[in-house]
Amino acid sequence: MRKLMMLSTMLLMALMASAQTKVAPKLAKGDKKTYVAETVASLNGQKEVKKKSVTDYKVIDQTATGFVLECTTTSFESDADKTDLMGRVMGISEEMMKGVSIRLVTDKDGRITGIQNFDEVSRNIKNYAGKLIDELLESIPQVPVSKDDLVKQVTGGITEAMLVETFQGATSPLALSGKTIAIGAQDDYTSNGMKMKRMYFPNTDGTITTTGSLNMSKDQMKQLIIDQLTKMAPDQAEMVKQNIDLVMQSVKIEMSEKAVYTLQADGWVKSIKSESNNDAMGQKISLKTTVTLQP
């Protein structure tokens, strides 16, 4: 019986090892890939908002340790109504990236390790966000939030680490670069400021499925709420901090993500189908995204 169990264990380990997949897109100076991302966003069951963006990834340099990729969102469209405040704000966080060239530093397997021109990128994003918010306030003058507060809301968390995390998120064509994918493999990541745990599953058809779920303790959740309020509504932060235990009794925060990646023979992502659901303090947001490599 013991021998049978040992043989079964060895067989299982062999199967898991054989299911490993190393994702390392082929990179060469001058290469260019263009992706179209289409998202359907739903907030609290309201009218869906459709968004579409086109992004170029160009290998502009090879270094001793890897490569430099220039990422530029060349176009962004949204059908959000001009009077839809939440739809417009959600769009601004993406539209402010349009035309901003971000130079991604990667290792030899395409895993992002930093942003070469972060200061320039941060400055350009904030300037563009300010212009977009001016347009928003012109069309919705009754917004009960100041321009400065809105700018802080959409740009306040911009750091080099945050931008790197964005390109490692579920809908990024570079999300898997440099990873060795095996059945049940796990890692930690951040999505919208939330700490998440992700699991990987290579499929028999060659695709890779990932599932993500919230991975935060109650104390971490408390601190997150306080930190966010300190940034967005500092006049209310102290009151909430003094009553945080009472607040937590009525606060519900849940997040989940699922994505399916199809890879090409050269290691680049051919397509992504992703769905995420976020329920935070009564605000339910659902995002369904399809990312497609253009021929």
Disulfide bonds with the S-S distance in Angstrom:
none
